[in-house]
Amino acid sequence: MYLVHSAGNPAIASGRLNLDQVYSACLERILDGQPLAKVVTFYLQFLEQHTTSFRFAVMQVVPQTGSLSLLAAPSLPEHFIRAIHEMKLCEKEGACGPAAVTGQPFFIDNIAAHPNWKDFSPEMAEVGITSCWSFPLIRENKCIGTLAVTGGQKQTPDPHTIAHYQAVAVNLSKIFAYCDYQQGKNSANWILQKQVSQQQEENKHLKETAEKLALKMAEAEHILTSCPLPKTFRPMASGLIKETEALLAVVKTTFSFQKVITAQNKRNVSLKQLSRKELNQFYNALNRSTGAGSDMLGEAVRRLDELSGYISLITHNPVKQISLAKATGTMLSVIASTAKHIDIKACIDIDPDCTSTIAAGTFTQILNELILNVCHHSYPNRNEGKIWLSASKTSNGTYPMIRYIVEDEGQAIPRTTIHNAMRPAAATLLRRHSAPGGLALCYQQITAGLGGTMQIVQRQSGGNKIIFTFPEQTAG
């Protein structure tokens, strides 16, 4: 807009001041991220360049303290700045106090003679300020600040001058509002970008973990095809690998989704087209996908570590001290998660402190085979079964021994099956197979692998009791 000054108030030579031009320039500065004080200072400098007999200040209402705080005053002297800084919101404080309280312009034509300036009049005279007019900055029917117009002569504004500075006050109110909006948006965007950066670092770590996991899984698959592992172990291992592959596939899809929405976000930020709502939607989507990816990859890592641990035990078969209760519980957990066709309810009666120095891989295979074979023979064509597992330390009179018992309440194992599994020729027959299994394998491993004995008896109340006893071994 172009506003015409009264004849008594100097302006540019043509008498016209283009407020639209400076307002547009201020909006550009806000978009560039300049703070409110700097933008308002630029606006006031423009006014002072074209109305040289006036100097300006803008005060900002501070609701928390009930005061007016100086925001910008490009050329006002220090005496005046000290006088108006942190002014109380009161009708008896300067010109800005009553303007802010009433929401109406307030004019003091002679500071030295006005009661609102009685404490500061000598200082004002020294710096050449005689009059002070104040125009409230109104936003949503509330005063958010004031525009102070100071002059070196005793004077009161005429209607044209009042209209001019009221238009200036309206522009400043809009600048306040737009700067608040844009800075809030920039702040939200900065926080978002920081969070996104952190998530991208996390995603980078997840991708690296996924790549290592894929290599580890390939190694596990190679071992499964090249090593003589137990027959019953293979379905468990294959199931773990399939679950891991499925999890990695979902994680890969998650990474692709994150890449797309991150690219969209960067584009919109560069074009300044993101609203706060859109920023929050983007962050929430990224946060959810990152969380889901982390959870799934964590589960994949756990599953493959579990598989790798068992493969390592079976292939390397280290002799070491193990907790029998922990080893039993872990094996039951693995079987429950991989042999989902049967619901095994198990009772473990093993002292947590009961340990044994043993060939860990052999013991792992024995547990795996025994539990699955008991369920197979005792609960045929059923989808659930109950077993009891117990262990204790004993002695054969010379060496410390471990006595381990697996019991069930199902169908008795046929005597022919027991006889075939435990006959002396069983070991010879087993050597002709690359991946033997069943009770015969248990017998071979207990007798040949652990140097122990194995006995299968039928309980009077129904079911079976498998007892195997083996000596402690020496680690290393």
C-alpha positions as CSV (number, residue, x, y, z in Angstrom):
1,M,0.0,0.0,0.0
2,Y,1.1,3.6,-0.5
3,L,0.3,6.0,2.4
4,V,0.5,9.8,2.2
5,H,2.0,11.7,5.1
6,S,0.7,15.0,6.4
7,A,2.5,18.1,5.3
8,G,4.0,18.6,8.8
9,N,5.7,15.2,8.9
10,P,8.7,14.7,6.6
11,A,8.7,11.6,4.3
12,I,10.4,10.8,1.1
13,A,10.4,13.5,-1.5
14,S,7.2,12.3,-3.2
15,G,5.3,12.1,0.0
16,R,4.7,8.4,-0.5
17,L,6.1,5.5,1.5
18,N,5.9,2.0,0.0
19,L,5.1,-0.2,3.0
20,D,4.3,-3.2,0.8
21,Q,7.8,-3.3,-0.4
22,V,9.5,-3.5,3.0
23,Y,6.8,-5.9,4.3
24,S,7.6,-8.3,1.4
25,A,11.3,-8.0,2.0
26,C,10.7,-8.9,5.7
27,L,8.8,-12.0,4.7
28,E,11.7,-13.1,2.6
29,R,14.0,-12.7,5.5
30,I,11.8,-14.7,7.7
31,L,11.7,-17.5,5.1
32,D,15.5,-17.4,5.1
33,G,15.4,-18.1,8.8
34,Q,16.3,-14.7,10.3
35,P,15.1,-14.2,13.9
36,L,12.2,-11.8,14.7
37,A,14.4,-9.1,16.3
38,K,16.6,-8.9,13.2
39,V,13.6,-8.7,10.8
40,V,11.9,-6.0,12.9
41,T,15.2,-4.0,13.0
42,F,15.4,-4.1,9.2
43,Y,11.8,-2.8,9.0
44,L,12.5,0.1,11.4
45,Q,15.7,1.0,9.6
46,F,13.6,1.3,6.4
47,L,11.2,3.7,8.2
48,E,14.1,5.8,9.6
49,Q,15.7,6.1,6.2
50,H,12.5,7.7,4.8
51,T,11.3,9.6,7.9
52,T,14.5,11.1,9.2
53,S,13.0,13.2,11.9
54,F,11.7,10.2,13.8
55,R,13.4,7.2,15.5
56,F,11.6,4.0,16.3
57,A,11.4,1.1,18.7
58,V,9.3,-2.0,19.0
59,M,8.4,-3.5,22.3
60,Q,7.2,-7.1,22.9
61,V,4.7,-8.1,25.5
62,V,6.1,-10.7,28.0
63,P,3.0,-12.3,29.5
64,Q,5.0,-14.3,32.1
65,T,6.3,-11.2,33.7
66,G,3.6,-8.7,32.8
67,S,6.0,-6.4,31.1
68,L,7.2,-4.9,27.8
69,S,10.6,-6.0,26.6
70,L,12.6,-4.1,24.0
71,L,12.8,-6.1,20.8
72,A,14.4,-3.6,18.3
73,A,15.6,0.0,18.4
74,P,18.1,0.7,15.5
75,S,19.2,4.2,16.4
76,L,17.7,5.2,19.7
77,P,20.2,6.3,22.3
78,E,21.2,4.3,25.3
79,H,19.4,6.6,27.8
80,F,16.1,6.0,26.1
81,I,16.6,2.3,25.7
82,R,17.3,1.9,29.4
83,A,14.2,3.9,30.2
84,I,11.8,1.7,28.2
85,H,13.5,-1.7,28.6
86,E,11.5,-4.1,30.8
87,M,8.6,-1.6,31.2
88,K,5.7,-2.7,33.3
89,L,2.3,-3.2,31.6
90,C,0.7,-0.2,33.3
91,E,-1.2,2.9,32.1
92,K,1.3,5.1,34.0
93,E,4.4,3.8,32.4
94,G,5.6,5.8,29.4
95,A,3.6,5.8,26.2
96,C,3.9,2.1,25.5
97,G,2.4,1.0,28.8
98,P,-1.0,2.6,28.3
99,A,-1.1,1.7,24.6
100,A,-0.5,-2.0,25.5
101,V,-3.1,-2.0,28.3
102,T,-5.9,-0.2,26.4
103,G,-5.1,-1.5,22.9
104,Q,-5.3,2.1,21.7
105,P,-2.7,4.5,20.4
106,F,-1.2,6.8,23.1
107,F,0.5,10.1,22.4
108,I,2.9,12.1,24.6
109,D,3.7,15.4,22.9
110,N,6.1,16.6,25.6
111,I,7.9,14.0,27.6
112,A,9.3,16.5,30.1
113,A,5.9,17.7,31.1
114,H,4.1,14.3,31.2
115,P,3.6,12.4,34.5
116,N,4.4,9.0,32.8
117,W,7.9,10.2,32.2
118,K,8.6,12.1,35.4
119,D,11.5,9.8,36.4
120,F,13.2,10.0,33.0
121,S,12.6,13.6,31.7
122,P,16.1,15.0,32.3
123,E,17.7,12.1,30.4
124,M,15.3,12.4,27.5
125,A,16.2,16.1,27.1
126,E,19.9,15.2,27.0
127,V,19.4,12.8,24.0
128,G,17.1,15.1,22.0
129,I,13.8,13.1,22.4
130,T,10.8,15.3,23.2
131,S,7.7,13.4,22.0
132,C,6.8,9.7,22.1
133,W,3.8,8.1,20.4
134,S,2.9,4.5,20.9
135,F,0.8,2.2,18.6
136,P,-0.3,-1.2,19.9
137,L,0.4,-4.3,17.8
138,I,-2.8,-6.4,17.9
139,R,-3.1,-10.1,17.1
140,E,-6.3,-12.1,17.7
141,N,-7.7,-9.2,19.7
142,K,-4.7,-9.2,22.1
143,C,-1.8,-6.8,22.3
144,I,1.5,-8.5,21.5
145,G,3.7,-5.5,21.5
146,T,3.9,-1.8,20.7
147,L,5.5,0.5,18.1
148,A,7.2,3.6,19.7
149,V,7.7,6.7,17.5
150,T,9.9,9.3,19.0
151,G,10.6,12.8,17.8
152,G,12.8,15.8,18.7
153,Q,9.9,18.3,18.7
154,K,6.8,18.8,20.7
155,Q,4.1,17.5,18.5
156,T,0.9,15.4,18.3
157,P,0.2,13.3,15.1
158,D,-2.5,14.4,12.7
159,P,-5.1,11.8,11.4
160,H,-3.0,11.0,8.3
161,T,0.1,10.3,10.4
162,I,-2.0,8.2,12.8
163,A,-3.4,6.2,9.9
164,H,0.2,5.7,8.5
165,Y,1.6,4.3,11.7
166,Q,-1.4,2.2,12.4
167,A,-0.8,0.6,9.0
168,V,2.8,0.1,10.1
169,A,1.6,-1.5,13.4
170,V,-0.6,-3.9,11.4
171,N,2.3,-4.9,9.2
172,L,4.5,-5.5,12.3
173,S,1.7,-7.7,13.9
174,K,1.7,-9.8,10.7
175,I,5.4,-10.1,10.8
176,F,5.2,-11.3,14.4
177,A,2.7,-13.9,13.5
178,Y,4.5,-15.1,10.4
179,C,7.8,-15.3,12.1
180,D,6.3,-17.3,15.0
181,Y,4.8,-19.7,12.5
182,Q,7.9,-20.0,10.4
183,Q,10.3,-20.3,13.3
184,G,8.1,-23.0,14.9
185,K,8.1,-24.8,11.6
186,N,11.8,-24.4,11.3
187,S,12.3,-25.6,14.8
188,A,10.1,-28.6,14.2
189,N,12.0,-29.3,11.0
190,W,15.3,-29.1,12.8
191,I,14.2,-31.4,15.5
192,L,12.8,-33.8,12.9
193,Q,16.0,-33.7,10.8
194,K,18.0,-34.4,13.9
195,Q,15.8,-37.4,14.7
196,V,15.9,-38.5,11.1
197,S,19.7,-38.3,11.2
198,Q,19.8,-40.5,14.3
199,Q,17.4,-42.9,12.8
200,Q,19.4,-43.1,9.6
201,E,22.5,-43.9,11.7
202,E,20.5,-46.6,13.4
203,N,19.3,-47.9,10.0
204,K,22.9,-47.9,8.7
205,H,23.8,-50.2,11.7
206,L,20.7,-52.3,11.0
207,K,21.7,-52.8,7.3
208,E,25.3,-53.7,8.3
209,T,23.9,-56.2,10.8
210,A,21.5,-57.6,8.1
211,E,24.4,-58.0,5.7
212,K,26.5,-59.9,8.3
213,L,23.5,-62.0,9.2
214,A,23.0,-63.0,5.6
215,L,26.6,-64.1,5.4
216,K,26.3,-66.0,8.6
217,M,23.1,-67.6,7.4
218,A,24.8,-68.7,4.2
219,E,27.6,-70.4,6.3
220,A,24.9,-72.2,8.3
221,E,23.2,-73.4,5.2
222,H,26.6,-74.7,3.9
223,I,27.2,-76.6,7.1
224,L,23.8,-78.1,7.0
225,T,24.4,-79.5,3.5
226,S,28.0,-80.6,4.1
227,C,28.1,-82.0,7.6
228,P,26.5,-85.2,9.0
229,L,24.1,-83.5,11.4
230,P,21.2,-85.5,13.0
231,K,18.1,-86.0,10.9
232,T,15.8,-84.4,13.5
233,F,18.2,-81.4,13.8
234,R,17.8,-80.6,10.1
235,P,14.1,-79.6,10.2
236,M,14.7,-77.4,13.2
237,A,17.7,-75.7,11.4
238,S,15.8,-75.3,8.2
239,G,12.9,-73.7,10.0
240,L,15.1,-71.2,11.7
241,I,16.7,-70.3,8.4
242,K,13.3,-69.8,6.7
243,E,12.1,-67.6,9.5
244,T,15.3,-65.6,9.3
245,E,15.0,-65.2,5.5
246,A,11.4,-64.0,5.9
247,L,12.4,-61.4,8.6
248,L,15.3,-60.1,6.4
249,A,12.9,-59.8,3.5
250,V,10.5,-57.6,5.6
251,V,13.5,-55.6,6.9
252,K,14.6,-54.9,3.3
253,T,11.1,-53.7,2.4
254,T,11.2,-51.4,5.4
255,F,14.5,-49.9,4.3
256,S,13.1,-49.2,0.8
257,F,10.0,-47.5,2.4
258,Q,12.3,-45.3,4.5
259,K,14.4,-44.4,1.5
260,V,11.2,-43.2,-0.4
261,I,9.7,-41.1,2.4
262,T,13.1,-39.6,3.3
263,A,13.6,-38.5,-0.3
264,Q,10.1,-37.0,-0.3
265,N,10.8,-35.1,3.0
266,K,14.0,-33.6,1.6
267,R,12.3,-32.5,-1.5
268,N,9.5,-30.8,0.4
269,V,11.9,-29.2,2.8
270,S,13.9,-27.7,-0.1
271,L,10.6,-26.3,-1.6
272,K,9.4,-25.1,1.8
273,Q,6.2,-27.1,1.4
274,L,6.1,-29.1,4.6
275,S,3.5,-28.1,7.2
276,R,4.0,-29.1,10.9
277,K,1.4,-31.7,10.5
278,E,3.2,-33.2,7.5
279,L,6.5,-33.1,9.3
280,N,5.0,-35.0,12.2
281,Q,3.4,-37.6,9.9
282,F,6.7,-38.1,8.2
283,Y,8.6,-38.5,11.5
284,N,6.0,-40.9,12.9
285,A,6.1,-43.1,9.8
286,L,9.8,-43.2,9.9
287,N,9.8,-43.9,13.6
288,R,7.4,-46.8,13.3
289,S,9.2,-48.4,10.4
290,T,12.6,-48.0,12.1
291,G,11.2,-49.6,15.3
292,A,9.6,-52.4,13.3
293,G,12.8,-53.0,11.4
294,S,14.9,-53.0,14.6
295,D,12.5,-55.5,16.3
296,M,12.4,-57.8,13.3
297,L,16.2,-57.7,12.7
298,G,16.8,-58.3,16.4
299,E,14.6,-61.4,16.3
300,A,16.4,-62.6,13.1
301,V,19.8,-62.1,14.8
302,R,18.6,-64.0,17.9
303,R,17.2,-66.9,15.8
304,L,20.3,-67.2,13.7
305,D,22.6,-66.9,16.7
306,E,20.6,-69.7,18.3
307,L,21.1,-71.8,15.2
308,S,24.7,-71.0,14.8
309,G,25.3,-71.9,18.5
310,Y,23.8,-75.3,18.0
311,I,25.7,-76.0,14.7
312,S,28.9,-74.9,16.4
313,L,28.2,-77.2,19.4
314,I,27.5,-80.2,17.2
315,T,30.3,-79.7,14.7
316,H,33.0,-78.7,17.1
317,N,31.7,-80.6,20.1
318,P,33.7,-78.9,22.8
319,V,34.1,-80.5,26.2
320,K,33.1,-77.9,28.7
321,Q,31.1,-77.3,31.9
322,I,27.4,-76.7,31.3
323,S,24.4,-76.1,33.4
324,L,22.1,-79.1,32.8
325,A,19.0,-77.1,33.8
326,K,19.8,-74.3,31.4
327,A,20.8,-76.6,28.5
328,T,17.5,-78.6,28.9
329,G,15.4,-75.4,29.1
330,T,17.0,-73.9,26.0
331,M,16.6,-77.1,24.0
332,L,12.9,-77.4,25.0
333,S,12.4,-73.7,23.9
334,V,14.0,-74.4,20.5
335,I,12.0,-77.5,19.9
336,A,8.8,-75.7,20.9
337,S,9.4,-72.9,18.4
338,T,10.4,-75.2,15.5
339,A,8.4,-78.3,16.0
340,K,5.1,-76.4,16.0
341,H,3.0,-79.5,15.1
342,I,3.2,-80.7,18.8
343,D,2.6,-78.8,22.0
344,I,5.2,-80.1,24.5
345,K,4.4,-79.5,28.1
346,A,7.6,-80.2,30.1
347,C,8.5,-80.2,33.7
348,I,12.1,-79.8,34.5
349,D,13.3,-81.1,37.9
350,I,17.0,-80.2,37.8
351,D,18.8,-78.1,40.4
352,P,20.0,-74.8,38.8
353,D,23.5,-75.5,40.3
354,C,23.7,-78.9,38.8
355,T,26.6,-78.7,36.2
356,S,28.5,-81.3,34.2
357,T,31.7,-81.2,32.3
358,I,30.7,-82.9,29.1
359,A,31.0,-83.0,25.3
360,A,28.4,-80.2,24.7
361,G,27.6,-81.1,21.1
362,T,27.0,-84.7,21.8
363,F,24.8,-83.9,24.8
364,T,22.8,-81.4,22.7
365,Q,22.1,-84.0,20.1
366,I,21.1,-86.5,22.7
367,L,18.6,-84.1,24.3
368,N,17.2,-83.1,20.9
369,E,16.8,-86.8,19.7
370,L,15.4,-88.0,23.0
371,I,12.7,-85.3,23.5
372,L,11.5,-85.6,19.9
373,N,11.5,-89.4,19.8
374,V,9.7,-89.7,23.1
375,C,7.0,-87.4,21.7
376,H,7.0,-89.4,18.4
377,H,6.7,-92.8,20.1
378,S,4.6,-91.9,23.2
379,Y,2.2,-89.5,21.6
380,P,1.6,-90.7,18.0
381,N,-1.0,-88.8,16.0
382,R,-1.4,-86.3,18.8
383,N,-0.7,-82.6,18.9
384,E,0.4,-82.4,22.5
385,G,2.4,-84.3,25.0
386,K,3.8,-84.2,28.6
387,I,7.3,-85.1,29.6
388,W,9.3,-84.8,32.8
389,L,13.1,-84.3,32.8
390,S,15.4,-84.7,35.8
391,A,19.1,-85.0,36.5
392,S,21.3,-85.6,39.5
393,K,24.9,-86.3,40.3
394,T,25.8,-89.9,41.4
395,S,28.9,-92.1,41.4
396,N,29.8,-95.6,40.2
397,G,32.1,-96.0,43.2
398,T,35.1,-94.7,41.3
399,Y,34.1,-91.8,39.1
400,P,31.5,-89.1,39.5
401,M,28.5,-89.7,37.2
402,I,25.4,-87.9,35.9
403,R,22.1,-89.6,35.9
404,Y,19.6,-88.1,33.5
405,I,15.9,-89.3,33.2
406,V,13.3,-88.5,30.6
407,E,9.7,-89.7,31.5
408,D,6.3,-89.5,29.8
409,E,2.8,-90.7,30.5
410,G,1.9,-91.6,26.9
411,Q,1.9,-94.8,24.9
412,A,4.5,-97.4,25.7
413,I,7.4,-97.6,23.3
414,P,7.2,-101.1,21.6
415,R,9.7,-103.6,22.9
416,T,10.8,-104.3,19.3
417,T,11.7,-100.6,18.8
418,I,13.7,-100.7,22.1
419,H,15.5,-103.9,21.1
420,N,16.4,-102.6,17.7
421,A,17.7,-99.3,19.0
422,M,19.9,-100.9,21.7
423,R,21.2,-104.1,20.0
424,P,25.0,-104.3,19.6
425,A,24.7,-104.2,15.8
426,A,23.0,-100.8,15.9
427,A,26.3,-99.0,16.0
428,T,27.5,-100.9,12.9
429,L,24.3,-100.1,11.0
430,L,24.5,-96.5,11.9
431,R,27.9,-96.0,10.3
432,R,26.4,-96.8,6.9
433,H,24.2,-93.7,7.1
434,S,25.4,-90.1,6.7
435,A,22.8,-88.6,9.0
436,P,21.4,-91.2,11.5
437,G,18.6,-90.5,13.9
438,G,16.2,-91.9,16.4
439,L,16.7,-93.8,19.6
440,A,19.5,-95.8,18.0
441,L,21.5,-92.6,17.6
442,C,20.8,-91.7,21.2
443,Y,22.1,-95.1,22.3
444,Q,25.2,-94.8,20.1
445,Q,26.0,-91.3,21.3
446,I,25.4,-92.2,25.0
447,T,27.5,-95.3,24.9
448,A,30.2,-94.4,22.4
449,G,30.2,-90.6,22.6
450,L,29.8,-90.2,26.4
451,G,30.9,-93.6,27.6
452,G,27.7,-94.1,29.4
453,T,24.7,-96.5,29.6
454,M,21.1,-96.2,28.4
455,Q,18.0,-98.0,29.7
456,I,14.4,-97.8,28.6
457,V,11.7,-99.1,30.9
458,Q,7.9,-99.0,30.8
459,R,6.2,-97.4,33.8
460,Q,3.6,-99.3,35.7
461,S,1.2,-96.3,35.5
462,G,1.8,-96.0,31.8
463,G,4.4,-94.3,29.7
464,N,8.1,-94.7,29.5
465,K,11.2,-93.9,31.5
466,I,14.5,-93.4,29.6
467,I,17.5,-93.4,31.9
468,F,21.0,-92.6,30.8
469,T,24.1,-92.4,32.9
470,F,27.5,-91.0,31.9
471,P,30.7,-90.1,33.6
472,E,32.1,-86.6,34.0
473,Q,34.7,-85.6,31.4
474,T,37.8,-83.5,31.6
475,A,37.7,-80.1,29.9
476,G,40.2,-79.3,27.1
